[in-house]
Amino acid sequence: LAPGAPLVHPAHGSNLLYHRKFVWGPVEEAFADAEHKIAFRAVWGRSATVPIETFGVAARWDAGTGILDIWASIQMPKFPDQTARALRLPGNAVRVHYDVDVGGSYGVKRGIKHTVLVGYLAKKLGVAVRLIEDRLENLRGGDMQGPDRIFDMQLAFDADGAIRAMKIRAVDDVGAYAGRSPFQLGKPVTAICGPYAIDAIEYEPTSVMTNKTPQEAVRGFGQSSGSTYDSGDYHAVLDETLAAIDYVSLVRARDEARRSGRLAGIGISSCLEPSGGNSAFEVLMNPKNETTTWMDSCLVRVDLSGSVTGVINNSSAGQGHESLVSTVVGEILERDPATIRVVRADSLTALPSNSPVGSRMAIMLGGAAAGAAKTIKETLIAIAAHNFECSPGDLEYRDGGVSLKGAPEKKLVWDQLVEIAHRKFHKLPAGLEPGLQAKFVWEVPTGGALPTPEGRIQIYPCYAFEAHVVLVEIDPDTGKPAIRKYVCGHDCGVMINPDIVHGMTYGGIAHGIGAALYEKFAYTEDGQLASGTFMDYLIPSAMEVPGLAIVDHCTPSPLTTFGQKGSGEAGYLGAPAAIANAINDALDPLGASIDTLPMSHLAIWKVISEAREKAATT
């Protein structure tokens, strides 16, 4: 950005890709009237999700049918459409198979450039072509590296600690090519004040190019305008978290460690996890984009034997979509989820979907599955009403059967209703087609609108909440931090599958520990990647991730079928904040602090050494 800086793309004329200032409320007036002000800089180092498997894609062109078949470990919306457009093929000439295990992602399995290359070669050569990244390719040049941001923060607050106004200037290094990276600066708008009531906010995002690997969306980073939160009980979750870790005893343990000569600190953070994402943050950043829906869908089919199948149209990076859909459909139809099969269609036979991004699936796929199952249930009730010659309101649905209220002996069981639907057209109500299946396409709750001129838009419908409390000790001689205790309070509404929710929460926190203490794509002054292997790019192992305790709280969302919200990304946001606070609390007796992530052993050792040298000379 500096005048005279070398240009990454001279034809562009500058390294600036995007700049805008959003102002919500009387910011300057609030700063002028505030009793106290503070300003500081925080730096988020470039890191990533480091999935278990790298990206892979295979393609085969069939000249007879004119179809390009693609199998890819992808996690991104509109993948078939973008691939077809890039290859200058009609949309119905590309068939993406979704019955592929992605092998981990959280935002970094986009793979368009890989797929276009493989698809072009398969069509050109007339043979099947496969590309599998090795780990070096994945770290260095894949859709892998995440945000690289400098935050200049200003807060205006009262003597009682109430924040009256906030200013954020964010400069994001997106690498050598833009892609959709500049739009990622729109994510902080989704819940920019987090769980706090702040009346006036200024947000100034700037996106800049450098000679680094291009950036991608990593695990909902920065989701922190015009959005209204659906529900929450933030004070209760924080109180339960503090009680679970025994905060009084935690303070005592920290102080005892300090008295014995060790560096110890406590960190607390809280964050919201917006979920069920619409496309609205991209619309907010790009007025030319008028997309107002990010729907999802599900087809539920009951065959003649009475078996239930759910058909979905997206790939899985391990979020348990099959468990989600079978549980939701089983709950509504009152059938055993273990008997419900869930299959993935390909892109030419499936209903529309926008993939598992933005913590969407519990809300959007769960909502679509519920909608389709409800239609099946209503159809069964309508069949029974027609045969009993009564109103649907006179009937009761239970365990897959329908009976007359007050006369339970007058009943049609599941198998009888299914047989009527499939074989006995003469017993179907007028206008009801034979067979038993239903599709449901669900629009994002609260979505469907464009931003106002001042930049207000409901970007996400639902907001989960997490509170993190952690005790950290630092070896005063080596700077090595160790997490002694960690408790996370978690509220994502009703958990459809608690085991999956807890697993994703554990993973998110582990990922956040890596971003806070270990992981960084480091570059030399001349732009060479210096951490392109796991010898240099450090990830936390089971030795570094402590035992984690999760405190569950439930504040149902009024916008979803069962009160569920999205989950899985907040650990990546709350863990680094809590750990950074704990490390700075530990360094405070030395008069030292650190404001750049990751807070590596070396970085901590340097500030400890500088603090000791300063103390020795005064």
For each residue, the residues with C-beta under 8 A, 3 or more apart:
1: 5 15 16 171 206 208
2: 5
3:
4:
5: 1 2 15
6:
7: 10 12 13 14 15
8: 12 15 176 209 210 211
9: 12 209
10: 7 13
11:
12: 7 8 9 15 209
13: 7 10
14: 7
15: 1 5 7 8 12 208 209 210
16: 1 19 206 207 208 209
17: 174 178 182 207 208 209
18: 182 185 205 206 207 285
19: 16 204 205 206 207
20: 204 205 285
21: 202 203 204
22: 189 201 202 203 204 205 225 454 455
23: 27 201 202 454
24: 27 200 201 202 225 226 454 455 456
25: 30 165 199 200 201
26: 29 30 165 199 200
27: 23 24 30 31 165 167 200 201 202
28: 31 32
29: 26 32 33 200
30: 25 26 27 33 34 156 164 165 199 200
31: 27 28 34 37 154 156 164 165 167
32: 28 29
33: 29 30 164
34: 30 31 37 156 157 158 164 165
35: 157 158 159
36: 156 157 158 159
37: 31 34 154 155 156 157
38: 154 155 157
39: 152 153 154 155
40: 153 595
41: 150 151 152 153 595
42: 150 151 153 595 596 597
43: 149 150 151 595 596 597
44: 147 148 149 150 151 221 515 576 597
45: 148 515 519 520 521 596 597 598
46: 145 146 147 148 173 212 215 520 521
47: 145 146 218 514 515 519 520 521 598
48: 108 139 144 145 146 218 519 521
49: 104 105 106 107 108 146 218 219 511
50: 514 519 537 539
51: 54 102 103 104 105 106 108 109 317
52: 103 104
53: 56 73 102 103 104
54: 51 103 132 133 134 135 137 138 142
55: 72 73 74 109 111 114 132 133 138 142 143
56: 53 72 73 130 131 132 133
57: 70 71 72 73 74 111 114 115 118 130 131
58: 70 71 72 118 128 129 130 131
59: 68 69 70 71 115 118 119 121 122 128 129 130
60: 68 69 122 128 129
61: 67 68 69 119 122 123 126
62: 65 66 67 68 69
63: 66 126
64:
65: 62
66: 62 63 93
67: 61 62 93 94 95 348
68: 59 60 61 62 87 89 93 94 95 119 122 123
69: 59 60 61 62 95 97
70: 57 58 59 80 83 94 95 96 97 115 118 119
71: 57 58 59 96 97 100
72: 55 56 57 58 79 96 100 111 114 115
73: 53 55 56 57 100 101 102 103 105 109 111 315
74: 55 57 79 96 102 109 110 111 115 315 355
75: 102 105 106 107 108 109 110 315 317 355 356 357
76: 79 109 110 111 112 355 357
77: 294 353 354 355 357
78: 81 82 354
79: 72 74 76 82 83 96 110 112 115 347 355
80: 70 83 84 91 94 95 96 347
81: 78 84 85 91
82: 78 79 85 86 112
83: 70 79 80 86 87 94 96 112 115 116 119
84: 80 81 87 89 90 91 93 94
85: 81 82 88
86: 82 83 112 116
87: 68 83 84 94 116 119 120 123
88: 85
89: 68 84 93 94
90: 84 93
91: 80 81 84 94
92: 348
93: 66 67 68 84 89 90
94: 67 68 70 80 83 84 87 89 91 119 347
95: 67 68 69 70 80 346 347 348
96: 70 71 72 74 79 80 83 346 347
97: 69 70 71 100 346
98: 312 313 314 315 344 345 346 347 350
99: 343 344
100: 71 72 73 97 315
101: 73 316 318
102: 51 53 73 74 75 105 109 315 316 317 318
103: 51 52 53 54 73 317
104: 49 51 52 53 317 318
105: 49 51 73 75 102 108 109 317
106: 49 51 75 218 219 317 511 568 569 572
107: 49 75 146 216 217 218 219 220 357
108: 48 49 51 75 105 142 143 144 146 216 217 218
109: 51 55 73 74 75 76 102 105 143 317
110: 74 75 76 79 143 216
111: 55 57 72 73 74 76 114 115 143
112: 76 79 82 83 86 115 116 143
113: 116 117 143
114: 55 57 72 111 117 118 131 133 142
115: 57 59 70 72 74 79 83 111 112 118 119
116: 83 86 87 112 113 119 120
117: 113 114 120 121 131
118: 57 58 59 70 114 115 121 122 129 130 131
119: 59 61 68 70 83 87 94 115 116 122 123
120: 87 116 117 123 124
121: 59 117 118 124 125 129
122: 59 60 61 68 118 119 125 126 127 128 129
123: 61 68 87 119 120 126
124: 120 121
125: 121 122 129
126: 61 63 122 123
127: 122
128: 58 59 60 122
129: 58 59 60 118 121 122 125
130: 56 57 58 59 118
131: 56 57 58 114 117 118
132: 54 55 56
133: 54 55 56 114 137 138 142
134: 54 137 138
135: 54 138 139 533 534
136: 139 140 532 533
137: 54 133 134 140 141 142
138: 54 55 133 134 135 141 142 144
139: 48 135 136 142 144 521 529 531 532 533 537
140: 136 137 213 529 532
141: 137 138 144 213
142: 54 55 108 114 133 137 138 139
143: 55 108 109 110 111 112 113 214 216
144: 48 108 138 139 141 213 216
145: 46 47 48 148 175 212 213 214 215 216 521
146: 46 47 48 49 107 108 215 216 217 218 219 221
147: 44 46 172 184 215 218 221 222
148: 44 45 46 145 172 173 174 175 212 215 521
149: 43 44 170 171 172 173 222
150: 41 42 43 44 170 171
151: 41 42 43 44 168 169 170
152: 39 41 168 169 170 171
153: 39 40 41 42 166 167 168
154: 31 37 38 39 166 167
155: 37 38 39 163 165 166 167
156: 30 31 34 36 37 163 164 165 166
157: 34 35 36 37 38 161 162 163 164
158: 34 35 36 161 162 164
159: 35 36
160:
161: 157 158
162: 157 158
163: 155 156 157 166 196 198
164: 30 31 33 34 156 157 158 198 199 200
165: 25 26 27 30 31 34 155 156 198 199 200 201 202
166: 153 154 155 156 163 193 198 200 201 202
167: 27 31 153 154 155 201 202 203 204
168: 151 152 153 188 192 201 202 203 204
169: 151 152 204 206
170: 149 150 151 152 185 188 203 204 205 206
171: 1 149 150 152 206 208
172: 147 148 149 181 182 184 185 205 206 207 208 215
173: 46 148 149 208 209 210 212 215
174: 17 148 178 179 181 182 184 207 208 209 214 215
175: 145 148 181 209 210 211 212 213 214 215
176: 8 209 210 211 212 213 214
177: 209 214
178: 17 174 181 182 207 209 214
179: 174 214 215 216
180: 183 184 217 282
181: 172 174 175 178 184 207 214 215 216
182: 17 18 172 174 178 185 207 285
183: 180 186 281 282 285 286
184: 147 172 174 180 181 187 215 217 221 222
185: 18 170 172 182 188 205 206 207 222 285
186: 183 189 190 205 281 282 284 285 459
187: 184 190 220 221 222 223 281
188: 168 170 185 192 203 205 222 223 224
189: 22 186 192 203 225 281 284 455 459
190: 186 187 223 224 225 227 274 281 459 460
191: 194 223 224 227 229 272 274 460 463
192: 168 188 189 201 203 224 225
193: 166 196 197 198 201
194: 191 224 270 271 272
195: 232 234 270 271 272 465
196: 163 193
197: 193
198: 163 164 165 166 193 201
199: 25 26 30 164 165
200: 24 25 26 27 29 30 164 165 166
201: 22 23 24 25 27 165 166 167 168 192 193 198
202: 21 22 23 24 27 165 166 167 168
203: 21 22 167 168 170 188 189 192
204: 19 20 21 22 167 168 169 170
205: 18 19 20 22 170 172 185 186 188
206: 1 16 18 19 169 170 171 172 185
207: 16 17 18 19 172 174 178 181 182 185
208: 1 15 16 17 171 172 173 174
209: 8 9 12 15 16 17 173 174 175 176 177 178
210: 8 15 173 175 176 527
211: 8 175 176 527
212: 46 145 148 173 175 176 215 521 523 527 529
213: 140 141 144 145 175 176 521 529
214: 143 145 174 175 176 177 178 179 181
215: 46 145 146 147 148 172 173 174 175 179 181 184 212
216: 107 108 110 143 144 145 146 179 181
217: 107 108 146 180 184 220 221 357
218: 47 48 49 106 107 108 146 147 221 572
219: 49 106 107 146 508 511 569 572
220: 107 187 217 223 273 274 358 359 569 570 572 573
221: 44 146 147 184 187 217 218 572 573
222: 147 149 184 185 187 188 573
223: 187 188 190 191 220 272 273 274 460 569 573
224: 188 190 191 192 194 271 272 573
225: 22 24 189 190 192 284 455 456 457 459
226: 24 451 452 455 456 457 458
227: 190 191 274 457 458 459 460
228: 446 458
229: 191 232 272 463
230: 461 462 463 557 558 559 565
231: 463 493 555 556 557 558
232: 195 229 272 463 465 491 555
233: 236 237 491 553 555
234: 195 237 238 270 465 467
235: 238 239
236: 233 239 240 553
237: 233 234 240 241 465 466 467 489 490 491 551 553
238: 234 235 241 242 270 467 489
239: 235 236 242 243
240: 236 237 243 244 489 551 553
241: 237 238 244 245 467 468 469 487 488 489 551
242: 238 239 245 247 469
243: 239 240 246 247
244: 240 241 487 489 549 551
245: 241 242 250 469 471 485 487 549
246: 243 249 250
247: 242 243 250 251 469
248: 251 252
249: 246 252 253
250: 245 246 247 253 254 266 469 471 485
251: 247 248 254 255 266
252: 248 249 255 256
253: 249 250 256 257 264 471 484 485
254: 250 251 257 258 264 265 266 471 585
255: 251 252 258 259
256: 252 253 259 260
257: 253 254 260 262 263 264 473
258: 254 255 261 262 263 264 589
259: 255 256
260: 256 257
261: 258 476
262: 257 258 473 474 475 476
263: 257 258 473 474 475 476 586 587 589 590 608
264: 253 254 257 258 471 472 473 474 484 586
265: 254 471 472 474 581 582 583 584 585 586 587 588
266: 250 251 254 469 470 471 472 581 582 585
267: 468 469 470 472 577 578 579 580 581 582 583 585
268: 467 468 469 470 578 581
269: 467 468 574 575 577 578 581
270: 194 195 234 238 465 466 467 468 574
271: 194 195 224 465 466 468 570 573 574 577
272: 191 194 195 223 224 229 232 463 464 465 570
273: 220 223 359 463 464 465 466 492 565 566 567 568 569 570 573
274: 190 191 220 223 227 277 358 359 459 460 462 463 566
275: 358 359 360 362 363 460 461 462 463 464 492 565 566 567 569
276: 358 359 360 363 364 444 445 460 461 462 560 565 566
277: 274 281 294 357 358 359 360 444 459 460
278: 292 293 294 444 447 458 459 460 461
279: 282 283 289 291 292 293 294 354
280: 283 284 292 447 449 451 457 458 459
281: 183 186 187 189 190 277 284 285 459
282: 180 183 186 279 285 286 289 291
283: 279 280 286 287 289 290 291 292 450 451 457
284: 186 189 225 280 281 451 455 457 459
285: 18 20 182 183 185 186 281 282
286: 183 282 283 289
287: 283
288:
289: 279 282 283 286
290: 283 450
291: 279 282 283 294
292: 278 279 280 283 447 448 449 450
293: 278 279 443 444 447 448
294: 77 277 278 279 291 354 360 364 444 447
295: 352 353 354 364 441 442 443 444
296: 314 352 353 354 360 361 364 365 367 368 441 442
297: 312 313 350 351 352 353 368 439 440 441 442
298: 310 311 312 325 351 365 368 369 371 372 439 440
299: 310 311 312 345 351 372 437 438 439
300: 308 309 310 311 329 369 372 373 375 376 437 438 439 440
301: 308 309 310 311 436 437
302: 306 307 308 309 376 418 421 436 437
303: 306 307 309 422 436
304: 418 419 422 423
305: 418
306: 302 303 414 415 418
307: 302 303 339 341
308: 300 301 302 329 330 333 335 339 340 341
309: 300 301 302 303 340 341 342 343
310: 298 299 300 301 325 326 329 340 341 342 343 369 372
311: 298 299 300 301 342 343 344 345 350 351
312: 98 297 298 299 321 325 342 343 344 345 350 353 365 369
313: 98 297 344 345 347 350 351 352 353
314: 98 296 321 344 353 355 356 361 365
315: 73 74 75 98 100 102 344 355 356
316: 101 102 319 320 321 322 344 356
317: 51 75 102 103 104 105 106 109 356
318: 101 102 104
319: 316 324 356 361 500 504 568
320: 316 323 324 497 500
321: 312 314 316 324 325 342 356 361 365
322: 316 325 326 342
323: 320 326 327 337 496 497 500
324: 319 320 321 327 328 361 362 365 366 369 496 497 500
325: 298 310 312 321 322 328 329 340 342 365 366 369
326: 310 322 323 329 330 337 338 340 341 342
327: 323 324 330 331 337 496 497
328: 324 325 331 332 366 369 370 373 496 561 562
329: 300 308 310 325 326 332 333 335 337 340 369 370 372 373
330: 308 326 327 333 334 335 336 337 339 340
331: 327 328 334 337 562
332: 328 329 370 373 374 377
333: 308 329 330 373 376 377 400
334: 330 331 397 398 399 400
335: 308 329 330 339 340 400 414
336: 330 339 340
337: 323 326 327 329 330 331 340
338: 326
339: 307 308 330 335 336
340: 308 309 310 325 326 329 330 335 336 337
341: 307 308 309 310 326
342: 309 310 311 312 321 322 325 326
343: 99 309 310 311 312
344: 98 99 311 312 313 314 315 316 350
345: 98 299 311 312 313 349 350 351
346: 95 96 97 98 349 350
347: 79 80 94 95 96 98 313 350
348: 67 92 95
349: 345 346
350: 98 297 311 312 313 344 345 346 347 353
351: 297 298 299 311 313 345 439 441
352: 295 296 297 313 441
353: 77 295 296 297 312 313 314 350 365
354: 77 78 279 294 295 296 357 360 364
355: 74 75 76 77 79 314 315 360
356: 75 314 315 316 317 319 321 360 361 365
357: 75 76 77 107 217 277 354 360
358: 220 274 275 276 277 460 566
359: 220 273 274 275 276 277 362 363 464 565 566 567 568 569
360: 275 276 277 294 296 354 355 356 357 363 364 365 566
361: 296 314 319 321 324 356 364 365 366 566
362: 275 324 359 365 366 492 496 560 564 565 566 567
363: 275 276 359 360 366 367 444 445 461 462 559 560 564 565 566
364: 276 294 295 296 354 360 361 367 368 442 444
365: 296 298 312 314 321 324 325 353 356 360 361 362 368 369
366: 324 325 328 361 362 363 369 370 496 560 561 562 564
367: 296 363 364 370 371 442 445 560 561
368: 296 297 298 364 365 371 372 440 441 442
369: 298 300 310 312 324 325 328 329 365 366 372 373 440
370: 328 329 332 366 367 373 374 440 561 562
371: 298 367 368 374 375 440 442 561
372: 298 299 300 310 329 368 369 375 376 438 439 440
373: 300 328 329 332 333 369 370 376 377 438
374: 332 370 371 377 378 440
375: 300 371 372 378 379 438 440
376: 300 302 333 372 373 379 380 436 437 438
377: 332 333 373 374 380 381 397
378: 374 375 381 382 392
379: 375 376 382 383 421 432 436 438
380: 376 377 383 384 397 400 402 417 421 436
381: 377 378 384 385 392 395 397 402
382: 378 379 385 386 392 429 432
383: 379 380 386 387 402 412 417 420 421 427 428 429 432
384: 380 381 387 388 395 402 412 417
385: 381 382 388 389 390 391 392 394 395 429
386: 382 383 389 427 428 429
387: 383 384 412 420 427
388: 384 385 394 395 404 410 412
389: 385 386
390: 385 394 395 404
391: 385 394 395
392: 378 381 382 385 395
393:
394: 385 388 390 391 404 405
395: 381 384 385 388 390 391 392 402 403 404 405
396: 402 403 404 405
397: 334 377 380 381 400 401 402
398: 334 401 403
399: 334 414
400: 333 334 335 380 397 413 414 417
401: 397 398 411 412 413 414 417
402: 380 381 383 384 395 396 397 411 412 417
403: 395 396 398 407 408 409 410 411 412
404: 388 390 394 395 396 407 408 410 411
405: 394 395 396
406:
407: 403 404 410
408: 403 404 411
409: 403
410: 388 403 404 407
411: 401 402 403 404 408
412: 383 384 387 388 401 402 403 416 417 420
413: 400 401 416 417
414: 306 335 399 400 401 417 418
415: 306 418 419
416: 412 413 419 420
417: 380 383 384 400 401 402 412 413 414 420 421
418: 302 304 305 306 414 415 421 422 436
419: 304 415 416 422 423 424
420: 383 387 412 416 417 423 424 427 428
421: 302 379 380 383 417 418 428 434 435 436
422: 303 304 418 419 434 435 436
423: 304 419 420
424: 419 420 427 428
425: 428 434
426:
427: 383 386 387 420 424
428: 383 386 420 421 424 425 432 434
429: 382 383 385 386 432
430:
431:
432: 379 382 383 428 429
433:
434: 421 422 425 428
435: 421 422
436: 301 302 303 376 379 380 418 421 422
437: 299 300 301 302 376
438: 299 300 372 373 375 376 379
439: 297 298 299 300 351 372
440: 297 298 300 368 369 370 371 372 374 375
441: 295 296 297 351 352 368
442: 295 296 297 364 367 368 371
443: 293 295 447 448
444: 276 277 278 293 294 295 363 364 447 448 461
445: 276 363 367 461 462 559 560
446: 228 458 461 559
447: 278 280 292 293 294 443 444 458 461
448: 292 293 443 444
449: 280 292 457 458
450: 283 290 292 457
451: 226 280 283 284 455 456 457
452: 226 455 456 457
453:
454: 22 23 24
455: 22 24 189 225 226 284 451 452
456: 24 225 226 451 452
457: 225 226 227 280 283 284 449 450 451 452
458: 226 227 228 278 280 446 447 449 461
459: 186 189 190 225 227 274 277 278 280 281 284
460: 190 191 223 227 274 275 276 277 278 358 463
461: 230 275 276 278 363 444 445 446 447 458 557 559 560
462: 230 274 275 276 363 445 493 557 559 560 565 566
463: 191 229 230 231 232 272 273 274 275 460 565
464: 272 273 275 359 490 491 492 493 565 566 567 570
465: 195 232 234 237 270 271 272 273 489 490 491 555 570
466: 237 270 271 273 488 489 490 491 505 570 571 573 574
467: 234 237 238 241 268 269 270 488 489 574
468: 241 267 268 269 270 271 486 487 488 489 509 574 575 577 578
469: 241 242 245 247 250 266 267 268 485 486 487 488 489 578
470: 266 267 268 483 485 486 487 575 578 579 582
471: 245 250 253 254 264 265 266 483 484 485 486 582
472: 264 265 266 267 481 482 483 484 579 582 583 586
473: 257 262 263 264 481 482 484 586
474: 262 263 264 265 479 480 481 482 583 586 587 604 608
475: 262 263 478 479 480 481 482
476: 261 262 263 608
477:
478: 475 601 605
479: 474 475 601 602 603 604 605 606 608
480: 474 475 601 604
481: 472 473 474 475 517 579 583 586 599 601 604
482: 472 473 474 475
483: 470 471 472 486 513 544 545 546 579
484: 253 264 471 472 473 546
485: 245 250 253 469 470 471 546
486: 468 469 470 471 483 509 546 547 548 549
487: 241 244 245 468 469 470 548 549 550 551
488: 241 466 467 468 469 505 509 548 549 550 551 571 574
489: 237 238 240 241 244 465 466 467 468 469 550 551 553
490: 237 464 465 466 501 505 550 551 552 553 567 570
491: 232 233 237 464 465 466 552 553 554 555
492: 273 275 362 464 495 501 564 565 566 567
493: 231 462 464 554 555 556 557 560 562 563 564 565
494: 554 556 562 563 564
495: 492 498 501 552 554 564 567
496: 323 324 327 328 362 366 500 562 564
497: 320 323 324 327 500 501
498: 495 501 502 552
499: 502 503
500: 319 320 323 324 496 497 503 504
501: 490 492 495 497 498 504 505 567 568
502: 498 499 505 506 550
503: 499 500 506 507
504: 319 500 501 507 508 567 568 571
505: 466 488 490 501 502 508 509 550 567 568 570 571
506: 502 503 509 510 548 550 571
507: 503 504 510 511 568 571
508: 219 504 505 511 512 568 569 570 571 572 575
509: 468 486 488 505 506 512 513 545 548 571 574 575
510: 506 507 513 514 540 545 571
511: 49 106 219 507 508 514 515 571 572 575
512: 508 509 515 516 571 572 573 574 575 576 579
513: 483 509 510 516 517 518 540 544 545 575 576 579
514: 47 50 510 511 517 518 519 538 539 540 598
515: 44 45 47 511 512 519 572 575 576 597 598
516: 512 513 575 576 579 580 597 598 599
517: 481 513 514 540 544 579 598 599 600
518: 513 514 538 539 540 544 598 600
519: 45 47 48 50 514 515 537 538 539 598
520: 45 46 47 531 537 598 600
521: 45 46 47 48 139 145 148 212 213 529 531 537
522: 529 530 531 536
523: 212 527 528 529 530
524: 527 528 530
525:
526:
527: 210 211 212 523 524
528: 523 524
529: 139 140 212 213 521 522 523 532
530: 522 523 524 536
531: 139 520 521 522 536 537
532: 136 139 140 529 536 537
533: 135 136 139 536 537
534: 135 537 538 539
535:
536: 522 530 531 532 533
537: 50 139 519 520 521 531 532 533 534
538: 514 518 519 534
539: 50 514 518 519 534
540: 510 513 514 517 518 543 544 545
541: 544 545
542: 545
543: 540
544: 483 513 517 518 540 541
545: 483 509 510 513 540 541 542 548
546: 483 484 485 486
547: 486
548: 486 487 488 506 509 545
549: 244 245 486 487 488
550: 487 488 489 490 502 505 506
551: 237 240 241 244 487 488 489 490
552: 490 491 495 498
553: 233 236 237 240 489 490 491
554: 491 493 494 495 563
555: 231 232 233 465 491 493
556: 231 493 494 562 563 564
557: 230 231 461 462 493 560 563 564 565
558: 230 231 563
559: 230 363 445 446 461 462
560: 276 362 363 366 367 445 461 462 493 557 563 564 565
561: 328 366 367 370 371 564
562: 328 331 366 370 493 494 496 556
563: 493 494 554 556 557 558 560
564: 362 363 366 492 493 494 495 496 556 557 560 561
565: 230 273 275 276 359 362 363 462 463 464 492 493 557 560
566: 273 274 275 276 358 359 360 361 362 363 462 464 492 569
567: 273 275 359 362 464 490 492 495 501 504 505 570
568: 106 273 319 359 501 504 505 507 508 571
569: 106 219 220 223 273 275 359 508 566 572 573
570: 220 271 272 273 464 465 466 490 505 508 567 573 574
571: 466 488 504 505 506 507 508 509 510 511 512 568 574 575
572: 106 218 219 220 221 508 511 512 515 569 575 576
573: 220 221 222 223 224 271 273 466 512 569 570 576 577
574: 269 270 271 466 467 468 488 509 512 570 571 577 578
575: 269 468 470 508 509 511 512 513 515 516 571 572 578 579
576: 44 512 513 515 516 572 573 579 580 597
577: 267 269 271 468 573 574 580 581
578: 267 268 269 468 469 470 574 575 581 582
579: 267 470 472 481 483 512 513 516 517 575 576 582 583 599
580: 267 516 576 577 583 584 594 597 599
581: 265 266 267 268 269 577 578 584 585
582: 265 266 267 470 471 472 578 579 585 586
583: 265 267 472 474 481 579 580 586 587 594 599 604
584: 265 580 581 587 588 593 594
585: 254 265 266 267 581 582 588
586: 263 264 265 472 473 474 481 582 583 589
587: 263 265 474 583 584 590 592 593 594 604 607 608 611
588: 265 584 585 591 592 593
589: 258 263 586
590: 263 587 608 611 612 615
591: 588 611 614 615
592: 587 588 607 608 610 611
593: 584 587 588 607
594: 580 583 584 587 599 603 604 607
595: 40 41 42 43
596: 42 43 45 599 603
597: 42 43 44 45 515 516 576 580
598: 45 47 514 515 516 517 518 519 520 603
599: 481 516 517 579 580 583 594 596 603 604
600: 517 518 520 603 604
601: 478 479 480 481 604 605
602: 479 605 606
603: 479 594 596 598 599 600 606 607
604: 474 479 480 481 583 587 594 599 600 601 607 608
605: 478 479 601 602 608 609
606: 479 602 603 609 610
607: 587 592 593 594 603 604 610 611
608: 263 474 476 479 587 590 592 604 605 611 612
609: 605 606 612 613
610: 592 606 607 613 614
611: 587 590 591 592 607 608 614 615
612: 590 608 609 615 616
613: 609 610 616 617
614: 591 610 611 617 618
615: 590 591 611 612 618
616: 612 613
617: 613 614
618: 614 615
